[in-house]
């Protein structure tokens, strides 16, 4: 999972996702209507294995742990996710980003990538594009391209009021990022 996906997920939560295997299994068990057999079939393990994990005994192998984490992330706070997404798409979001950013521009300018910390209000159309890309399974590179275009237009060009010769913006490295939707 890339930084942008993690940023979107952090913005969509009001409570942290359970970290221990036992807590995650208890959460998933609610979705399976209390059936350890159904949960075991869903995870591709034995019912006894699920029962052991619920008691905090043993740890899942890498593939099972990844499946458990994915299922918990998908099912965690669905109404909160919907509310946050709706607010971000309607009102935009505040982006704070630390990373190495480069750009292509006209003559007599420097285009060497350099570290920057940027805080910028982004419109709802950018949020919509990011959510649609995530839903379609887009990777980190595609999501970075969407953010780079938005930064070009909103931050560097200030919606067409400056930097007319600026062509492209590249996010070469994201050190950290924070999204605050619906502001």
N, C-alpha and C positions, 0 to 999 in steps of 0.2 A: 504494500500500500504506500502510495506516495504522499508527499507533504500536503498536496492540495486535497486529496481524499481525507487525510487525517484532519486538516483544518475544517473541512465541511462537516465531518463527523463530530468534532469537538463542539462546533457551533450548534449542532442538533441535539445536544444532551444537556439535561439539567442535573442529572445524577451520573456518577461514574459507572462504567460497565464493571460488573463483577470480575475480579482478577483470579480468584482461586478456582480450581477445577470443580470443587464441590459446589461452590456458589453458582457457577455457570450451569452446572448440571441441574441444580434445583430450579433455576430460571427456565431452562429448556423443558424440564419435566412439567411445568405448568402449561406450556404450549402443547405438550403431548397428552394433556388431560390426565396427568398422573400415571400414565402407563410407561413403566420402565421398558416393557417389551417393544412398544411403538418407538420409543426414543432410541433404543438399541438398534432397531431395524433402520431407522432414519440415519444413524451414525455409522452403520455397518460393523457393529461390534456385538458381543454377546450381552444378554440381559444381565448376567452376573457381573460383567465388567462395568456396566452402567451402575449397578448397585454398589460396587466397590468405590467407584468415583464419587458417588453421592455421599458415602461415608468418609470421604477424604483419604481413602487407601489407594495408593498407587498413582501413577501419572500416565496420561495418555501418550501414545507414540506421536511423533511429529505430525503425521497425516491426520490422525484423529483430533489432535489439539487444534490444528488449523481449521478443521471442519467445525469443531465446537465454537471456536472464536468467531468464525464467519456467520454461523447461525445465530449466535448471541448478538453480534453487531447488527445483523439484519432485523432481528425482532425487538431490539431494545428501544423503548419509548416511541412507538410509531406515531402517536398523535402529536407528540412534541416535534418530531421530525417534520410532519406535515405542516404544523403551525409555523415553524421556523422557515421552512422552504417558501411557504406562501408569503410570509413577511419579507423575506429577502428578494423574492421575485417582484413584489409590489413596490418596496421602498428602497431596494438596493442593500448594500452592506459596506462596512468599513473594513478595509484591508490594511493590515500592517505587515510588512514584509521586510526581511533582512536577507539580502542575497547579492550575488554578483550580476550586474546588469550591463549589457552592452547594447549598442545601437548603430544603425547605419544612417548617415546623414550627409548633408551637402559638404562642399569643400571647406577647408579651413576650420574644421571641427575635429575633436578627438572622438574616436569610436572605440577606444580601448575599454573592455569591460572593467568595471570597478565596483567595489562593495558599496552598497547603499542601504539605507533604512528608509522605507517609504511608508507613509500613512496616507491613504487616499480613500475618499468615498467613491464607491463604484455603483453604477446604476443597476436596476433590477434586470436589465437585459443581459448583463454579464453573469449575474447569478443564474439566470435561466439557462444560459449557454453552458455554464459549468455543471449544473445539475443534469442537464440533458446529456452532456458528454459522459458524466459519471454513470448515469443510468444505462447508456449504450455500451459501457465497458471500455471507454477510452482510457488509454494509459497516461502516465505522468507527462510524457512529452506533449501530447495533444492538449491536456489541461494547461500546461505551461504556455503553450502557444496562445490559447484563449486569454490567459491572464496578461501575457506580453502585449497582445493587441490592445487590450483594455487599458493597460498602463500607458501605452503609446498615446492613445486617444485622450484619456482622462488626466494623466499626470504630466506627461511631457508636452503634449500639444494643447493641453487645457481646453479641450473641446473646440479646437480650431482657432484659438486666439493667439497662439505662438508656435514657434518651431515648425514652420511650414515645410522646411526641407527634410525633416525627420521622416525616414522611410520605414525602418524596421526596428523593433526592440526585441532583445533576446534575454531570457532569464537563463543564465548559464549555470547558476547554482543557487538554491534556496537554502539558507541556513535555518531559518524558522519563519513561521507565518501564523497570523492570527486573523480570523474572520469574525466579525460581529454583525450578524444579519439584522435587517429590518430597522436600521437606525434612521 
